[in-house]
Amino acid sequence: MNIVHVFIGILALSSVVLGDVWEDTQLNTIQLLRKYGYTADEFTVTTSDGYRLGIHRCSGGPVSPPAPNKPVAFLMHGQLSSSADWVIMGPHVSLAYMLSDLGYDVWMGNSRGNRYSNTHVSLNNQTRAYWDFSWHEIGTIDVPTMIDFILSRTGQRNLHYIGHSMGTTVYLVMISERPTYASRLRSVNLLAPAAYMTYILTPYVRWIAAFAYTWDLMFRMMGTYYFAPTSEMDRQAAYDDCRDGAPFQEMCAIQIFLIAGWNSQETNRTMLPVIHAHSPAGASMMNMLHYAQIVRSRTFQQYDHGANNIFRYGQLRPPLYRFTGHTAPLHMFWSTNDWMATPADVATLFNRLGGSRVVDLFYRVPQIEWNHMDFVWGINVRTLVYDRMIEEMRKYD
């Protein structure tokens, strides 16, 4: 790590290190925004199939107070995550603060099943019926519902879409199955785009993929339908085990590396307790199984229900997602050390989308070690990713 990395790292920590790490493990997204002086509001919108989704808004802050007619930026989190991903690293790093300071009206979605979107108009969230969804439903129902609500609330005709990991998957699902939503987008910005996963390196996902149908049967027999969000006990353990000076702090970093790829220089170890306190945020088991099916099938397709495909789809195999309907400027940001969205798989997606005829910017992060989670938690994410992304977004404000 050179002196520039050290300096930027110290700057990034300045707002949160001084006694704030423990507090930030306990605060939710809205509380974190307000703690650092930003205007924050929470809304609940109900989907057509009855799920209540929590949407978080940051309409302004100390640099750019709330005002009418700001351009809207909609941020969609990744697998097992929530809107907290966009705020937990503090005002000098996280994207929500950066966009707010630059004059955007920032909205953050939460997919069904995470800690901010875990109720239903009639279903109990401990039942199999509640958790009978994957990221297909998030893309075809949740994201369009949230976009409609945001545009109605702000009076804007369109918005900037920013997705990370699963947030990119659900965009691709939406534009495939509901292409009319292209007209509601000013620009589309995909961070670590996850669609094809033939060459995925993450051992957990490869392990689940190798025995996907066995896992599915076992989960159903055990009555395990979801990944639970972190509890109060988990947050306490995250602080005790991951804080500076804790003997097991490096294990907390390694847990991230085994999912995302190894990149020690971008890992803010002081903030590990906050990261682990907010993630996982809860998700359907079918989300993970759907990704496992993508690994096995080497295609980008709808959920494979096995023998029930004929009843669900009218055919034996799940339908493939179509790569049509992209009319908004499309920007893809990827890296060479991403274990989830590998360069080979991102290249496949780029080509299936239509290459440079459709993708306006195909941007490789210049740091060779940059990994999957550095796109939201990396120390230098602003200079290495966000500055370039916002430069493109500004063209369409």
Beta strands, then each sheet from edge to edge (+ up, - down):
strand 1: 39-46
strand 2: 51-60
strand 3: 72-76
strand 4: 105-108
strand 5: 119-120
strand 6: 159-164
strand 7: 185-191
strand 8: 226-227
strand 9: 283-284
strand 10: 330-334
strand 11: 359-364
sheet 1: 1+ 2- 4+ 3+ 6+ 7+ 10+ 11+
sheet 2: 1+ 2- 5+
sheet 3: 8+ 9-
end
